[in-house]
Amino acid sequence: MKINRSEKQQLLQAVAELKQEHRELDIAIHEMAEKVHANQLEIGRLKRQKLMLKDAIARLESDLIPDLHA
């Protein structure tokens, strides 16, 4: 898939935003886990959300890699 410069910028921006959200979830998970009465269900939900973000980041980053078969 050949992408133009504008599409590449949009993908890079989306990746940056997802990475920021991923970092924020990581911090929230660590802070929540440190509490004495941590809500394990909420921690599990946040971890699943974080994993979905990681997958989305990987998909977008793979779109930025030129197709070698072209």
C-alpha positions as CSV (number, residue, x, y, z in Angstrom):
1,M,0.0,0.0,0.0
2,K,1.5,3.3,-1.1
3,I,0.7,6.2,1.2
4,N,1.2,9.9,0.4
5,R,2.9,12.4,2.7
6,S,-0.4,13.6,4.2
7,E,-1.6,10.1,5.0
8,K,1.8,9.3,6.6
9,Q,1.5,12.4,8.8
10,Q,-2.0,11.4,9.9
11,L,-0.7,7.9,10.7
12,L,2.2,9.2,12.7
13,Q,-0.1,11.5,14.6
14,A,-2.5,8.7,15.4
15,V,0.4,6.5,16.5
16,A,1.7,9.3,18.8
17,E,-1.8,9.8,20.3
18,L,-2.3,6.0,20.9
19,K,1.2,5.7,22.5
20,Q,0.3,8.6,24.9
21,E,-2.9,7.0,25.8
22,H,-1.1,3.7,26.3
23,R,1.4,5.4,28.7
24,E,-1.4,7.0,30.6
25,L,-3.1,3.7,31.1
26,D,0.1,2.1,32.2
27,I,0.5,4.8,34.9
28,A,-3.1,4.4,36.0
29,I,-2.7,0.6,36.3
30,H,0.4,1.0,38.4
31,E,-1.2,3.6,40.7
32,M,-4.3,1.5,41.1
33,A,-2.3,-1.7,41.8
34,E,-0.4,0.0,44.6
35,K,-3.5,0.7,46.6
36,V,-4.3,-1.7,49.4
37,H,-7.8,-2.4,48.2
38,A,-7.1,-2.4,44.5
39,N,-10.1,-3.1,42.3
40,Q,-8.9,-6.1,40.4
41,L,-11.8,-6.0,37.9
42,E,-11.0,-2.4,37.0
43,I,-7.3,-3.3,36.7
44,G,-8.1,-6.1,34.4
45,R,-10.3,-3.9,32.3
46,L,-7.6,-1.3,32.0
47,K,-5.0,-4.0,31.0
48,R,-7.3,-5.2,28.2
49,Q,-7.8,-1.7,27.0
50,K,-4.0,-1.2,27.1
51,L,-3.5,-4.4,25.0
52,M,-6.0,-3.2,22.5
53,L,-4.2,0.1,22.2
54,K,-0.9,-1.8,21.7
55,D,-2.5,-3.9,18.9
56,A,-3.8,-0.7,17.2
57,I,-0.4,0.9,17.4
58,A,1.2,-2.1,15.8
59,R,-1.3,-2.1,13.0
60,L,-0.8,1.6,12.3
61,E,3.0,1.2,12.4
62,S,2.9,-1.7,10.0
63,D,0.9,0.6,7.6
64,L,3.9,3.0,7.7
65,I,6.3,0.3,6.5
66,P,6.7,0.3,2.7
67,D,5.4,-2.8,0.9
68,L,8.5,-4.7,-0.3
69,H,6.5,-6.6,-2.9
70,A,5.4,-3.5,-4.8
